[in-house]
Amino acid sequence: MYREGFRREVKDGLNTKILSYPWVKGLNAGKPVLKTEVNSLPCVWVNELMTGDGRAWNRELIQNLFTEASCKAILEIKGLDPAARDKWVWTSDVKGMFSVSSAYAVAVKKKILSLDMPGCSSNINADKKARMRCWNLRVKGKIKHFIWRCFTDCLPVSANLRIRGMQLDNVCQCCGESVETVGHVMFTCSRAAMVWSLVPGPNL
């Protein structure tokens, strides 16, 4: 779920694939882009883009292979060390360390940014806005908690239980027509649609 939050920190470059792993900070998906005239990459591993001693980038080779933006981003990577191995780092933490709290923040922000939030002119600090909106609702605490669990995809629906390793049918137990996700259970299931049709206001 949080794969996109990780990036390879390059040291010796021996176990990081150039076009398969995210390793270049500042680039889309963390991967360099080949020049249009380059049909195929003559190398596979990041260390093949380095000089012989593995302590600097082979600038000429990089400039021949990748777009200007990719070249600039690659050459800005410092700290190459042939005596150290590449490793995965969590990009949402200054120390590169993964934590549940930072992963939670990333997930919430991604959810918010995918929504059209009326009244919000900017998506900056969108996760904070969402928390405030949810917890400021004039409803009972257990209802707020349920809304928040729906929003953060934390309900024990079949799709989520299967991700956690439980062997069960992931088809909706109410309608039997679609995968039982939070979105389906709350909105697109025929049973849910019947309930929403009784609620005053615009149709969902």
N, C-alpha and C positions, 0 to 999 in steps of 0.2 A: 504493500500500500504506500509506503514511504520511500520507494526506490528512487524517485526523482529528487529526494532530499539529500542523497549521497553523491559524493564525487571522489574520484581517485586523486590522492595526493602523490604526485610523481617524485620519486627519488632516483632509483636506478633505472626505472622504465622497463624492466625486464618482464613484468607480468601484467602490463596494461596495454590492451589493444587500441591502436590509434583511432579506428572508426567504430569500435564496438562499445567502449566504455566512456562515460562522462569524465573528463579529466581536465578540460580547459575552462577555467573560470571566465564568466562573462559572455560565453557563447551559448546559443540556443541548444538545449539538450546537452551542453558541455562537450560537444564534439566538433572538431575542425571540419571545414568545408573545402573540398577540392576545387581547384580552378576548373573552369568549363573545358579547357583544352586537355586536362589530365583525365584520361579514360580509366586508368586503374592505378592503384597505389602500389609502388614497387616494394613497399615494406609493410610489416604487420604490427610490430611492437614499437612502443614509444622510444625505447632506447636506440632504435635505428635512426632516430631523428637527432641523435646527439653526436658530439665529437668523439673521437676514439677513447679519450679518458673518462667519458661519461660525466663530465663536470660542466659542460656547456652545450648549448644548442648548435646544431649545424645550420646556421642561418641561411646559407645559400640553398641547401636542399629544401628547407622549409618554405622559402620564398618561391621556389620553383613548383612546389606542389599545391600550396594552399592559397586561398583568397587573402587579400590584404588584411581584412579584419581578423581572420584566423591566425595569420602570421604574427600580427601584433599581440594577440592574446597569448599565443604559445611562448613567444620570446619574453613575455613579462613574467613567466613562471620562473621563480628562483629556487635556490636550495637543492639543486640536483646533487645527488650523492651516490656514487657507485657502491658504497658500503652499506647503504640502507635500502630496505625494500619499500615498494609502493604500498599504500594502504588506503582503505576507505575512510573518508571523513564525513561528518554530518555538517552540511553547509549552513544550517540554521543556528549553529553555536560557534562562538568566536574561537573556542579551543578545538572545534571539530568533534566534540563528544556528543553522542546520541543520548537523549533523555526523553522520557515519556512526556514531560511537560512541553518540551520544545516541539516534539512530534505532534502533540495535541494542537499547539498553536498553528503549526503549518497546515494541519488538516482543516481546522476551523477557517483559516484565512482562505484556503482553496475553495471551500464550500461557499463562503460569502462572495468571493470574486466571481463565482459562476452564476450568481443570482442577480436579478435586476431589483435593486433595493430602492424603492421609492423614498424620496426625501433625502437621499445621500448623493451629494454632488461629487464626492470623491470616495474611492475605495481604500484610501489610506487609513490604517488602523481599523479595517473592516471587521476584524474579529472582535475588537472591543465594542464596536457599535452593535454587533449582533448580540453579544452578551448583555449589553445594557437594555436592548429592546426586549429580549426574552425575559430577563429578570425584573423588568419594570412593568410587566403586564399585570393588570389588576385581576388576577386569578389566584387560586390556591397554589401553594408551593408545589404540591405533587403534580399539578398540571403543567407548571413551568418546567419542572424536571422532565416530564414526559416530552414536552415540546423540544427541549434541548437534546434529549436522547434521540429524537427523530432527526433533528437537524444535524447532529454529529454522527448519524448512522450507527448508533449503539444499541439498537433494539435487537432482541434475539430472534430475528426472522431467519428462515431456513438458509438463505444465501449467506448470511453472516456466520451461522453455525457451521456450515460446510467449510468456510474459510478457516475456522478454528479447528478443523479436523474431525468433526462429527459426520458420520456416514448416514445421511438421510436424504429423502427426496426433497429437492429444492423448489418444487412446484407449489404454488399458493394453495393452502389447505382450504381456502374459502371458495375460490372460483375454479381452481384446477386448470387455469388457462395460461398462466405466465409464471416466471421465476418469482419467488416470494422475497422481494426486496422491501426496504422501508418505503421507498417511493411508490411501489406497486400497492402495498398494503394500505397506505394512507390516501392514495389518490386514484390510481388507474384500475384497481380491482373493481369488478362490477358491483360487489357488495358495498365497497367504499363509495362508489359513485352514487349509489342509491341513498346513502346517508347524507352525502354532500348536497344532493338535490333537495333535501329538506331544510337546508340551512339558508336563511335569508342572505341576499347579497349576490354578487356576480358568480357565475359558474366557474369552477376550477378546472 
